Structures are given as C-alpha cells and as structure tokens.
Amino acid sequence: MAFTDFTPETHVQEAQDGMGFKIWDESEWNGESDNTTICFVTVFFINDNEVTIEYDPYELIVGADKTKFEEYLDRDGHIINLEDLTIDGAAAPERFEDGYYVIRVTYDDGTYGSGNEPYYDNTQGFFAKNRCMKRKMAVLLTWPLTDAGYRINRDIFLQGLYLEVAENAVDLGKKVQFRTIFALIKAVFNNYEIEECW
C-alpha cells in the first residue's frame, strides 16, 4: 500500500570544511515512516556552465538496516561524508565545490514503480570555501582604521551579505540571480587577491 498522507521535507546543512553535510527529516509522516523500505539521497551539482553532475545514490536504508534512516528521522540528523559518496562509481572530490546543489531524498514503501517514488528536492547553496575566504579578509585590516581600512572593512561586511543573498537565491530556486551574485563574490575576492582556503 502506498503512502496515504505523506508530505516529504528535508533540511540540509553543509559542514564548515566542505567535506560533507548533515541532513534531517521534517516530513509529515502521519505514522507511516515505519512503512519505508527504501530511502536514498542523491546529490546534484549544477556547475557554472549549467552542467548537472549527479552523484550516485547514498542509501539510508541498506537491506534490513535502518540505522542511517533512523538518524535521518531524528532532529540531530545524519551526517553524509563526501568520502562515502561516488560519481559514476568513482570517488567524489575531497570537498564540495561551492555552488548550486539539489539534495534529493527518495522514499519507497515497496509499492511504487521505479521513477514514481515520492521525493523531496532541497535546493542548497554550498559555500564553505567562500565563507572561509571571507574570514581571511580580516588580515587586510590594521588599527586604527584609516579611510582605506574603513573601505576594506565595509567590503568584508558586504561580502558576508552577498554570501547570504546567494544562499537565499538558491533556497528560492533563482539560479540566474544566484549566478549574478556569485560572480560578484568571486570578483571581490579577486580584487583583494584572497587565496583559496584549500
């Protein structure tokens, strides 16, 4: 019997080092979560050229083992490390590239045909590297602040706002707006010759 009154929803939080993310469930299950026999996470990265890179599915239920799924259902969530992900069977990069992601969770109780399972797409901006680079900008400052130092301080503050705007654009699925803001973020880092964190 298919899920009768199920509204899927997930939340995602990237690790500060860009080497994984935490995912947790906020679905309306109405008592049907125990019926789930298949649940997996698929990561999609849409790069600057609008090419979608699809990671291989990450199983939250492996056979009869629901340990990962139970962690996912808990408010503390389940941590997915990049070292446990693959792309076409090959190891994934060591860190998530900053940019536009879709994190999809697919569910099945054994009654859906392939491709017809309920799923939830969480559009997510991953910016671990750029947030780290923003923190490095403070080394440009000296005390007391001069007029030039004030302008740098202002740009550091604005860079944080730009990162928030970019993340918000992804959350709302506004890819064009995201690309515009992300280009601005990169231009600011280039202007100050900020080296990448890793």
Backbone bond lengths (Angstrom), bond angles and torsions (degrees), N, CA, C in turn:
res aa  C-N    CA-C-N  psi(-1)  N-CA   C-N-CA  omega(-1)  CA-C   N-CA-C  phi
1 M - - - 1.449 - - 1.527 109.09 -
2 A 1.328 118.18 130.59 1.461 123.02 -179.09 1.525 110.31 -69.64
3 F 1.336 115.34 160.64 1.462 119.60 173.75 1.524 108.42 -55.64
4 T 1.326 116.32 134.62 1.465 119.45 -174.78 1.525 113.63 -99.08
5 D 1.333 117.45 -31.41 1.459 120.02 -176.33 1.524 108.71 -146.80
6 F 1.333 115.07 65.11 1.460 122.23 -171.38 1.525 109.78 -119.58
7 T 1.334 116.22 124.58 1.461 121.87 176.70 1.526 107.90 -120.55
8 P 1.343 117.77 101.72 1.466 119.78 -176.02 1.525 112.83 -74.29
9 E 1.328 114.95 147.73 1.466 122.26 173.48 1.528 108.28 -162.15
10 T 1.326 116.36 139.63 1.461 120.74 177.32 1.521 109.95 -132.45
11 H 1.322 114.75 159.72 1.464 121.93 172.31 1.525 108.08 -124.31
12 V 1.333 115.36 147.13 1.466 121.68 -175.58 1.520 108.87 -133.68
13 Q 1.343 115.65 139.98 1.462 121.01 176.30 1.524 108.46 -137.39
14 E 1.331 116.12 117.37 1.457 120.82 -179.85 1.523 110.49 -70.37
15 A 1.320 116.22 144.41 1.464 121.32 174.94 1.528 109.25 -68.56
16 Q 1.315 116.55 148.33 1.459 121.75 -177.12 1.526 112.40 -62.19
17 D 1.332 116.94 -26.69 1.461 120.18 179.53 1.531 113.08 -92.49
18 G 1.334 117.64 2.55 1.457 121.53 177.66 1.518 114.62 70.89
19 M 1.347 117.16 15.46 1.462 120.30 -175.46 1.532 113.12 -104.44
20 G 1.309 116.79 14.71 1.453 120.66 178.45 1.519 110.32 170.00
21 F 1.328 115.52 -173.49 1.463 120.26 175.64 1.519 109.64 -154.20
22 K 1.326 113.80 157.48 1.461 120.62 174.41 1.520 107.77 -100.72
23 I 1.318 116.00 138.29 1.455 120.80 178.39 1.516 108.44 -131.05
24 W 1.330 115.82 137.42 1.460 119.45 177.77 1.521 110.24 -142.71
25 D 1.300 113.95 157.65 1.455 122.99 -172.50 1.525 111.52 -90.94
26 E 1.324 115.40 137.35 1.473 122.00 172.53 1.524 109.18 -130.85
27 S 1.323 117.02 27.93 1.465 121.96 -176.70 1.514 111.74 -72.88
28 E 1.332 114.44 157.98 1.463 122.44 168.41 1.526 106.50 -96.65
29 W 1.332 115.70 102.92 1.466 120.78 -174.18 1.519 112.86 -93.15
30 N 1.315 117.75 -29.80 1.462 122.12 -175.93 1.526 112.00 51.72
31 G 1.351 114.20 45.38 1.457 120.75 174.29 1.510 115.90 81.02
32 E 1.333 118.26 8.35 1.464 119.99 -174.23 1.533 114.24 -103.44
33 S 1.322 119.01 3.71 1.464 119.41 -177.20 1.528 112.26 -61.50
34 D 1.348 117.21 -32.61 1.467 120.44 179.91 1.524 112.51 -66.69
35 N 1.334 117.16 -17.93 1.464 120.83 179.69 1.529 112.69 -76.94
36 T 1.335 116.82 -12.36 1.461 121.19 -175.23 1.530 110.59 -70.36
37 T 1.321 115.46 126.08 1.468 120.72 178.99 1.528 111.81 -112.36
38 I 1.330 115.96 -20.35 1.456 121.60 178.80 1.523 107.78 -134.94
39 C 1.329 116.11 131.96 1.461 120.54 174.33 1.523 107.30 -153.43
40 F 1.323 116.06 126.24 1.455 119.48 179.94 1.526 110.75 -143.88
41 V 1.344 113.66 156.85 1.465 121.91 -178.83 1.529 107.56 -111.21
42 T 1.334 115.89 132.76 1.456 121.51 174.93 1.522 108.39 -121.79
43 V 1.324 115.94 129.21 1.460 121.91 179.85 1.522 108.81 -101.85
44 F 1.335 115.97 131.91 1.457 122.16 175.09 1.531 108.02 -120.80
45 F 1.327 116.76 125.95 1.460 121.75 174.82 1.517 108.19 -109.35
46 I 1.331 117.11 124.21 1.464 121.49 179.03 1.523 106.68 -105.08
47 N 1.331 116.58 107.48 1.462 120.01 -172.64 1.528 111.81 -78.74
48 D 1.337 116.23 -179.00 1.464 121.56 -176.02 1.520 113.03 -62.76
49 N 1.331 117.38 -21.27 1.469 121.68 178.49 1.524 112.08 -93.37
50 E 1.354 115.96 11.55 1.475 122.12 -179.48 1.517 112.60 64.37
51 V 1.322 116.93 24.40 1.459 121.88 173.53 1.522 107.69 -91.52
52 T 1.329 116.56 129.89 1.458 121.06 -179.92 1.521 109.94 -93.51
53 I 1.322 115.04 123.01 1.464 121.70 175.80 1.523 106.78 -102.59
54 E 1.324 116.22 117.74 1.467 121.32 -176.83 1.523 110.36 -102.56
55 Y 1.317 115.17 123.22 1.463 121.24 175.13 1.530 108.75 -79.21
56 D 1.328 116.67 153.88 1.462 120.49 176.62 1.522 109.58 -66.96
57 P 1.343 117.44 148.98 1.473 120.09 -179.40 1.528 112.08 -58.11
58 Y 1.322 114.36 139.46 1.465 122.39 176.70 1.526 106.73 -106.73
59 E 1.328 116.23 115.24 1.458 121.54 -173.58 1.533 111.59 -77.98
60 L 1.325 115.75 125.49 1.469 120.57 172.30 1.528 111.00 -90.19
61 I 1.327 116.41 -20.97 1.462 121.66 173.89 1.526 106.79 -121.61
62 V 1.318 115.47 119.18 1.466 121.13 -178.64 1.521 107.32 -115.64
63 G 1.335 116.32 103.36 1.464 120.01 -175.51 1.519 110.09 61.35
64 A 1.324 115.67 -123.16 1.473 120.28 178.70 1.532 112.11 -91.02
65 D 1.327 117.15 -4.73 1.464 121.52 -176.80 1.535 110.56 -83.64
66 K 1.322 116.01 112.69 1.463 121.62 -179.70 1.526 112.28 -108.33
67 T 1.336 117.40 19.85 1.467 120.76 -176.42 1.523 111.61 -57.51
68 K 1.330 117.66 -49.57 1.462 121.22 -179.09 1.530 110.62 -64.92
69 F 1.317 116.42 -39.19 1.458 120.92 179.90 1.524 110.61 -64.45
70 E 1.317 116.76 -41.09 1.479 120.53 178.59 1.529 110.24 -64.59
71 E 1.345 117.07 -38.75 1.467 120.10 175.69 1.527 109.95 -63.23
72 Y 1.318 116.54 -42.65 1.466 122.12 178.79 1.528 111.21 -60.33
73 L 1.326 116.98 -39.92 1.468 120.72 179.91 1.527 112.01 -69.87
74 D 1.334 116.66 -25.26 1.467 121.40 -178.92 1.525 109.78 -76.11
75 R 1.317 116.54 148.65 1.475 121.12 -179.16 1.532 111.86 -60.22
76 D 1.341 118.05 -27.57 1.463 120.79 178.14 1.528 112.02 -72.00
77 G 1.323 117.15 -18.66 1.451 122.44 173.05 1.518 115.44 75.96
78 H 1.317 113.86 179.33 1.470 123.04 179.15 1.524 108.44 -117.33
79 I 1.314 117.56 135.60 1.464 122.05 179.27 1.527 109.41 -95.43
80 I 1.330 114.89 125.98 1.465 121.54 176.02 1.524 107.28 -107.39
81 N 1.323 116.03 115.61 1.459 121.66 179.26 1.523 110.04 -90.71
82 L 1.319 115.97 142.70 1.463 120.05 -179.83 1.524 112.31 -59.19
83 E 1.325 117.14 -30.76 1.459 120.11 179.92 1.525 111.84 -64.22
84 D 1.343 117.17 -16.31 1.462 121.50 178.59 1.530 112.48 -97.31
85 L 1.332 117.20 3.17 1.463 121.59 -179.48 1.520 110.43 -107.73
86 T 1.323 114.85 152.74 1.466 121.51 177.55 1.525 109.42 -134.29
87 I 1.338 114.58 160.60 1.462 122.21 173.80 1.519 106.42 -126.81
88 D 1.325 116.81 115.77 1.471 121.65 -175.30 1.519 111.66 51.89
89 G 1.336 116.20 38.76 1.457 122.16 176.35 1.516 114.83 83.85
90 A 1.328 117.70 -10.50 1.468 121.27 179.78 1.527 109.94 -96.87
91 A 1.318 116.31 156.98 1.464 121.01 -179.60 1.525 110.24 -58.65
92 A 1.328 115.27 140.41 1.464 121.28 176.17 1.526 109.05 -75.26
93 P 1.339 118.06 162.53 1.470 119.51 175.16 1.528 110.84 -56.79
94 E 1.334 115.68 160.06 1.461 120.71 -176.64 1.527 112.12 -65.09
95 R 1.335 116.68 -33.13 1.466 121.67 -179.79 1.520 109.29 -133.46
96 F 1.333 115.52 153.44 1.459 119.64 173.85 1.520 108.96 -69.15
97 E 1.325 116.13 130.98 1.456 120.27 172.70 1.525 107.78 -69.74
98 D 1.309 117.25 138.62 1.460 119.64 179.24 1.521 109.53 -63.41
99 G 1.327 115.57 138.44 1.451 119.02 178.08 1.513 113.59 154.59
100 Y 1.323 114.17 -154.10 1.466 124.69 -169.55 1.531 110.06 -96.61
101 Y 1.314 116.40 120.02 1.467 121.84 -177.99 1.532 110.89 -125.25
102 V 1.314 114.26 152.97 1.461 121.84 167.26 1.527 106.43 -122.11
103 I 1.326 116.15 122.61 1.461 121.69 177.51 1.525 106.53 -106.29
104 R 1.324 116.39 111.74 1.473 121.75 -176.34 1.521 109.93 -105.96
105 V 1.334 115.50 131.75 1.463 121.27 172.37 1.525 107.04 -113.10
106 T 1.322 115.63 125.91 1.460 122.33 -178.75 1.526 109.13 -112.81
107 Y 1.326 116.13 138.21 1.463 122.76 -174.69 1.531 109.51 -123.85
108 D 1.333 115.18 151.53 1.464 119.85 175.19 1.527 108.48 -155.31
109 D 1.304 115.30 142.54 1.467 120.04 173.67 1.524 110.37 -107.84
110 G 1.332 114.99 13.59 1.463 120.28 178.75 1.509 114.40 93.58
111 T 1.332 117.76 1.42 1.467 119.54 -176.17 1.522 113.47 -111.04
112 Y 1.326 117.34 -6.54 1.462 120.07 -178.19 1.525 110.32 -93.84
113 G 1.309 116.13 145.97 1.455 119.91 173.46 1.524 109.65 -78.65
114 S 1.315 116.84 158.38 1.455 121.53 -179.05 1.529 110.52 -57.59
115 G 1.320 116.01 128.37 1.459 121.66 -178.21 1.507 113.90 91.33
116 N 1.328 118.01 -9.10 1.469 121.81 -179.54 1.526 112.89 -108.24
117 E 1.330 116.76 4.34 1.464 120.34 -177.34 1.537 109.91 -69.99
118 P 1.335 116.60 148.29 1.463 118.44 173.59 1.530 109.94 -67.45
119 Y 1.319 115.84 146.60 1.461 120.40 179.18 1.522 109.28 -148.91
120 Y 1.336 114.61 166.28 1.455 120.41 175.94 1.522 108.52 -133.71
121 D 1.331 116.81 128.58 1.454 122.70 177.20 1.526 109.45 -101.63
122 N 1.316 115.51 124.08 1.456 121.91 175.45 1.526 106.83 -110.31
123 T 1.341 117.44 108.85 1.463 119.35 175.17 1.518 107.37 -78.23
124 Q 1.321 115.10 134.26 1.462 119.65 -169.09 1.521 110.25 -144.74
125 G 1.315 116.46 132.68 1.461 121.09 172.57 1.517 109.36 -91.75
126 F 1.307 116.76 123.40 1.464 121.44 174.53 1.528 107.82 -101.87
127 F 1.339 116.72 121.53 1.461 121.57 -174.23 1.518 112.69 -136.32
128 A 1.322 118.61 31.01 1.463 120.83 -176.18 1.532 111.42 -58.07
129 K 1.329 117.70 -45.21 1.465 120.81 -178.02 1.528 110.90 -65.67
130 N 1.343 116.65 -44.74 1.459 119.76 -177.72 1.526 112.05 -68.64
131 R 1.326 117.54 -33.67 1.472 119.43 175.89 1.532 110.05 -67.07
132 C 1.312 116.84 -38.40 1.459 121.02 176.61 1.529 110.00 -63.92
133 M 1.321 116.78 -42.95 1.466 120.51 179.61 1.522 111.23 -63.92
134 K 1.324 117.28 -36.59 1.473 120.27 177.62 1.522 110.11 -61.38
135 R 1.335 116.88 -41.20 1.469 119.74 179.50 1.529 111.38 -64.32
136 K 1.331 117.14 -29.13 1.461 120.36 179.34 1.526 112.34 -72.00
137 M 1.331 117.93 -18.49 1.460 120.70 -177.64 1.527 112.11 -64.41
138 A 1.316 118.27 -23.37 1.468 121.00 -177.63 1.525 112.47 -62.10
139 V 1.332 118.18 -22.73 1.469 119.86 179.94 1.526 111.28 -68.13
140 L 1.326 117.43 -11.60 1.457 121.09 178.27 1.529 111.97 -77.34
141 L 1.328 117.30 -12.39 1.464 121.65 -173.92 1.516 112.11 -93.12
142 T 1.321 114.83 149.04 1.464 121.86 170.85 1.523 107.95 -131.50
143 W 1.317 115.59 163.57 1.463 120.26 -179.58 1.513 109.33 -121.05
144 P 1.299 120.18 138.44 1.469 126.10 1.19 1.530 111.24 -74.91
145 L 1.332 115.79 158.24 1.460 120.83 -178.24 1.522 110.46 -69.76
146 T 1.307 115.15 130.38 1.462 121.33 170.83 1.527 107.32 -92.10
147 D 1.331 116.00 179.66 1.472 118.77 175.19 1.525 110.78 -60.70
148 A 1.339 116.19 -40.46 1.468 119.85 178.43 1.527 110.26 -65.48
149 G 1.343 116.49 -40.60 1.461 120.84 177.49 1.510 112.03 -63.48
150 Y 1.331 115.55 -37.70 1.471 119.85 177.76 1.525 110.08 -61.84
151 R 1.332 116.87 -42.71 1.471 119.91 179.81 1.528 110.98 -63.61
152 I 1.342 116.71 -40.48 1.471 119.91 176.82 1.522 109.83 -63.49
153 N 1.340 116.37 -44.07 1.464 121.07 179.36 1.525 110.61 -59.26
154 R 1.334 115.53 -41.64 1.472 120.45 178.20 1.527 110.29 -62.61
155 D 1.355 116.73 -42.92 1.468 120.24 -179.52 1.534 111.83 -65.61
156 I 1.333 116.94 -34.92 1.472 120.72 175.97 1.525 109.42 -62.37
157 F 1.328 115.62 -46.19 1.467 120.63 178.73 1.528 110.55 -61.30
158 L 1.338 115.98 -47.00 1.466 120.07 -179.36 1.522 111.89 -63.74
159 Q 1.342 116.65 -35.92 1.466 119.27 179.17 1.528 110.34 -60.05
160 G 1.325 117.06 -39.82 1.467 120.78 175.30 1.519 111.63 -61.27
161 L 1.325 116.47 -41.16 1.472 120.32 177.98 1.523 110.81 -65.50
162 Y 1.342 116.43 -41.37 1.463 119.51 179.63 1.532 111.03 -61.59
163 L 1.333 116.43 -39.80 1.468 119.92 177.53 1.524 110.97 -62.94
164 E 1.346 116.94 -39.27 1.470 120.38 177.85 1.530 110.66 -65.98
165 V 1.329 116.72 -40.60 1.470 120.67 179.11 1.533 110.23 -64.75
166 A 1.339 116.57 -41.71 1.468 120.24 178.70 1.523 110.65 -62.21
167 E 1.328 116.24 -44.20 1.464 120.05 179.46 1.519 110.60 -63.24
168 N 1.330 116.59 -41.62 1.461 120.72 178.56 1.527 111.20 -62.94
169 A 1.348 116.43 -39.76 1.471 119.84 179.13 1.520 110.83 -61.00
170 V 1.336 116.91 -41.32 1.468 120.00 178.03 1.522 110.09 -65.26
171 D 1.345 116.94 -44.97 1.464 120.59 179.60 1.525 111.62 -55.09
172 L 1.330 116.07 -34.27 1.466 121.23 -179.18 1.525 112.66 -91.60
173 G 1.339 117.07 2.45 1.461 120.71 178.72 1.520 113.73 71.50
174 K 1.342 117.88 23.29 1.467 122.10 -178.98 1.521 109.19 -94.95
175 K 1.327 114.80 84.10 1.460 120.47 -173.11 1.532 112.69 -67.16
176 V 1.327 117.74 -39.78 1.468 121.08 -178.93 1.525 109.95 -64.78
177 Q 1.321 117.15 -45.36 1.458 121.11 178.23 1.532 110.00 -62.41
178 F 1.328 116.56 -40.89 1.455 120.31 178.04 1.525 110.97 -59.65
179 R 1.340 117.76 -46.51 1.463 121.34 -178.26 1.535 110.51 -60.32
180 T 1.332 117.22 -39.97 1.466 121.22 -179.83 1.520 111.08 -64.03
181 I 1.324 116.77 -47.88 1.464 120.92 -178.19 1.521 110.69 -68.27
182 F 1.332 117.15 -39.82 1.463 120.33 -178.07 1.535 110.46 -65.78
183 A 1.338 117.01 -35.13 1.460 120.33 175.72 1.525 110.63 -64.14
184 L 1.335 116.38 -38.68 1.468 120.79 177.28 1.529 110.63 -64.07
185 I 1.325 117.15 -43.48 1.468 121.46 178.82 1.528 110.30 -58.04
186 K 1.329 116.13 -46.50 1.470 120.40 179.49 1.526 111.37 -62.77
187 A 1.339 116.60 -38.65 1.459 120.64 -179.15 1.533 111.07 -64.68
188 V 1.327 117.27 -38.76 1.470 120.52 178.41 1.521 109.90 -64.06
189 F 1.337 117.33 -46.04 1.464 119.94 178.60 1.534 111.04 -61.06
190 N 1.337 116.78 -41.27 1.462 120.29 178.60 1.521 111.32 -63.85
191 N 1.332 116.31 -39.90 1.453 120.80 -179.85 1.534 111.38 -59.72
192 Y 1.333 116.33 -40.54 1.465 120.71 -179.52 1.533 112.89 -92.93
193 E 1.332 115.80 3.17 1.467 122.05 178.17 1.533 111.15 53.80
194 I 1.334 115.50 46.92 1.461 121.17 178.76 1.523 108.68 -80.10
195 E 1.289 116.78 124.24 1.465 121.30 179.80 1.513 110.50 -75.29
196 E 1.325 115.56 149.90 1.457 120.01 177.27 1.523 110.15 -66.12
197 C 1.334 115.57 152.50 1.464 120.35 -176.07 1.524 112.58 -76.80
198 W 1.315 117.41 -27.48 1.468 119.99 -179.11 1.516 109.66 -148.57
